[in-house]
Amino acid sequence: MAPDDERPPLIPDQRREQLLKHLRRDGVLSVQQITRLLGVSHMTVRRDIAELEKKGMVFSVPGGARIADAIHSEPGFLDKSQVEQPQKRAMAAEAARLVRDGMTVYLDAGTTLLAMVPVLAQRQDLTVVTNDFTTIGRLLDTPHLDLVHVGGRVDVSNRSSVGRLAADTLRRLALDVAFISTSSWDLLRGITTPSEAKVEVKQAAMACAAHSVLVAGSSKYGTFGRYRVAPLTAFDTIVTDAELTDAAAEGIRDGGSSLVLARP
């Protein structure tokens, strides 16, 4: 067998498979570490990371790359409400552009969709359906809107209702647009959650809506929970913030999804 330094260089597919192998073992690696492991230039490593990211197989981090992170729980309402406020307002503004007077819309639980409330309060003849108690509370002083809370078992931490009772209520409705939130999403797994009780509610809202829109921050991209909800191709539109990498955005669009990048 020829010495290591006399072996022919790997073709790109072989090199990227080696990169994946190392990332699966270590979870995250710097560009410098990868160049040493593979014996190639920084430029080659960055190209390989971008190509794998387009396929949803790795995810860029400053100075390196990682594989998808598993999440086992979600932060509560108070924790979520204190982070990424400019990005959430920008995403909410873009999502609200899809709402016209007279529609029936569903707002999934979450602080990003909660940011749509001030805009929706200015619409006329709108019916807002939600499982989120904070959303309902902030719309109570808008008598020109019809409000429907779907009820069900209460998730105290996220101030929402979940489970079969909530899903059964949704199945009795016809929605124009369902705006869906998620704690984790990526190209390969779609949207996922660590909470089984949330799955049926999200799926029911999507099933009874003419259009489904995912609204999720880029900081949640490249993570996954135990339970699958839907592939990204199930959404007519995906709204995220402009911090999503170019390679990830290209991969999502190549998959056929309409992608909107919101800028604060």
DRENBA-834848 format. One record per residue (C-alpha): x, y, z; residue in three letters. Coordinates in steps of 0.2 Angstrom, whole numbers, padded with zeros to 4 digits, always signed. Each point is the difference from the previous one (the first is absolute). Last residue first. Example, Ala and Ser with C-alpha at 12.3 -4.5 7.8 and 13.67 -1.06 7.14 Angstrom:
+0068-0005+0036ser-0006-0017+0003ala
END
This chain:
-0174+0221+0054pro+0002-0011-0016arg-0012-0014-0004ala+0005-0014-0011leu-0014-0007-0010val+0001-0018-0007leu-0012-0008-0012ser+0004-0019+0002ser+0004-0011-0015gly+0015-0010+0007gly+0012+0012-0010asp-0007+0014+0010arg+0004-0009+0017ile+0018-0004-0007gly+0003+0018-0006glu-0005+0007+0017ala+0011-0012+0009ala+0015+0005-0011ala-0004+0018+0002asp+0000-0001+0019thr-0015+0004+0010leu+0003+0017+0008glu-0013+0008-0010ala-0014-0005+0011asp-0013-0014-0004thr-0016-0001-0010val-0004-0016-0009ile-0014+0000-0012thr-0012-0013-0008asp+0005-0012+0014phe-0001-0019-0002ala+0017+0000-0009thr+0008+0004+0016leu-0005-0018+0006pro-0013-0001+0014ala-0002-0004+0019val+0014-0011+0004arg+0003-0005+0019tyr+0016-0002+0009arg+0006+0018-0003gly+0012+0007-0013phe+0013+0014-0002thr+0008+0007-0015gly-0011+0015-0001tyr-0006+0007+0017lys+0012+0015-0001ser-0007+0003-0017ser-0016+0005+0007gly-0017-0008-0004ala-0016+0005-0009val-0007-0014-0010leu-0015+0004-0011val-0014-0012-0005ser-0013+0005-0013his-0018-0006-0003ala+0000-0006+0019ala-0009-0015+0007cys+0015-0012-0001ala+0012+0013+0006met-0009+0004+0016ala-0003-0019+0003ala+0019-0003-0002gln+0005+0014+0012lys-0013-0007+0013val+0005-0018-0002glu+0019+0003+0003val-0001+0011+0015lys-0004-0014+0013ala+0015-0010-0006glu+0012+0014+0007ser+0018-0001-0006pro-0005+0008-0016thr+0003-0002-0019thr-0001+0011-0016ile+0008-0007-0016gly+0012-0015+0004arg+0012+0002-0015leu-0001+0019-0003leu+0000+0005+0018asp-0011+0005+0014trp-0002+0002+0019ser-0010+0010+0012ser-0014+0002-0012thr-0014+0013-0005ser-0014-0002-0012ile-0010+0013-0008phe-0016-0008-0007ala-0008+0010-0015val-0018+0000-0007asp-0007-0011+0014leu-0015-0012+0000ala-0004-0005+0017leu-0007-0016+0008arg+0017-0009-0001arg+0007+0014+0011leu-0012-0005+0014thr+0006-0018-0001asp+0019+0006+0001ala-0003+0010+0016ala-0009-0015+0008leu+0014-0012-0006arg+0015+0008+0008gly+0005+0018+0003val-0005+0017+0007ser+0012+0014+0002ser+0009+0010+0014arg+0017-0007-0005asn+0004-0006+0018ser-0018-0003+0005val-0004-0012-0015asp-0019-0001+0003val-0010-0015-0007arg-0013+0006-0012gly-0007+0016-0006gly-0001+0006-0018val-0001+0018+0003his-0010+0009-0013val-0001+0019-0002leu-0010+0011-0012asp+0008+0017-0003leu-0009+0017+0000his-0001-0002+0019pro+0019+0002+0002thr+0003+0002+0019asp+0001-0019+0003leu+0014-0001-0013leu+0015+0000+0013arg-0008-0013+0011gly-0004-0011-0015ile+0019+0000-0005thr+0005-0003+0018thr-0011-0015+0001phe+0007-0008-0016asp-0010-0014-0008asn-0006+0012-0014thr-0013+0005-0012val-0001+0017-0006val-0015+0005-0011thr+0002+0016-0009leu-0014+0012-0006asp+0013+0015+0000gln+0018+0000+0003arg+0009+0012+0012gln+0001-0013+0014ala+0009-0011-0012leu+0015+0011+0000val+0001+0002+0019pro-0003-0019+0002val+0014-0006-0012met+0013+0000+0014ala-0009-0014+0009leu+0005-0010-0015leu+0018+0002+0005thr-0004-0003+0018thr-0008-0017-0002gly-0016-0009-0002ala-0007-0003-0017asp-0010+0014-0008leu-0014-0006-0011tyr-0008+0012-0013val-0018+0003-0006thr+0001+0013-0013met-0012+0015-0003gly+0014+0013-0001asp+0016-0007-0008arg+0014-0009+0009val+0016-0005-0010leu+0008+0016+0004arg-0001-0005+0019ala+0013-0013-0003ala+0013+0013-0005glu-0004+0011+0015ala+0001-0015+0012ala+0017-0004-0007met+0006+0017+0003ala-0007+0001+0017arg+0008-0017+0004lys+0017+0006-0006gln+0000+0016+0010pro-0006-0010+0016gln+0013-0013-0001glu-0001-0005+0019val-0011+0005+0014gln-0016-0008-0004ser+0007-0017-0002lys+0005-0001+0018asp-0016+0006+0006leu-0010-0012-0011phe+0009-0015+0005gly+0016-0008-0008pro-0003-0016-0009glu+0006-0017+0005ser+0011-0015-0007his+0008+0009-0015ile+0011-0010-0012ala+0014+0010-0009asp+0002-0002-0018ala+0019-0002-0006ile+0012+0013+0003arg+0012+0012-0011ala+0014+0012+0002gly+0006+0018+0003gly-0016+0007+0005pro-0013-0014-0001val-0006-0008-0016ser-0012-0015+0000phe+0002-0017-0007val-0011-0012-0010met-0013+0011-0005gly+0004-0003-0019lys+0005+0018-0002lys+0010-0001+0015glu+0010-0014-0007leu+0005+0010-0015glu+0004+0015+0011ala+0011-0010+0012ile+0009-0008-0015asp+0003+0018-0007arg+0007+0006+0017arg+0011-0015+0001val+0007+0003-0018thr+0004+0018+0004met+0008-0005+0017his+0012-0011-0010ser+0001-0019+0000val+0008-0013+0011gly-0016-0008+0006leu+0003+0000+0019leu+0011+0015+0000arg-0012+0010-0011thr-0015-0005+0011ile+0009+0006+0016gln+0003+0017-0008gln-0018+0001-0006val-0005-0003+0018ser-0010-0016+0005leu-0016-0004+0008val-0009-0016+0005gly+0016-0010+0002asp-0004-0017-0007arg-0014+0005-0012arg+0011+0015-0005leu+0014-0012-0004his-0010-0011-0011lys-0009+0014-0008leu+0017+0007-0006leu+0005-0017-0006gln-0015-0001-0010glu+0004+0018-0007arg+0017-0006-0005arg-0007-0016-0009gln-0013+0011-0009asp+0014+0013-0005pro+0012-0013-0007ile+0013-0005+0012leu+0018+0004-0004pro+0011-0015-0006pro+0010-0008+0013arg+0019+0004+0001glu-0001+0010+0016asp-0009-0014+0009asp+0013-0013-0005pro-0005-0012-0014ala-0006-0017+0004met
END
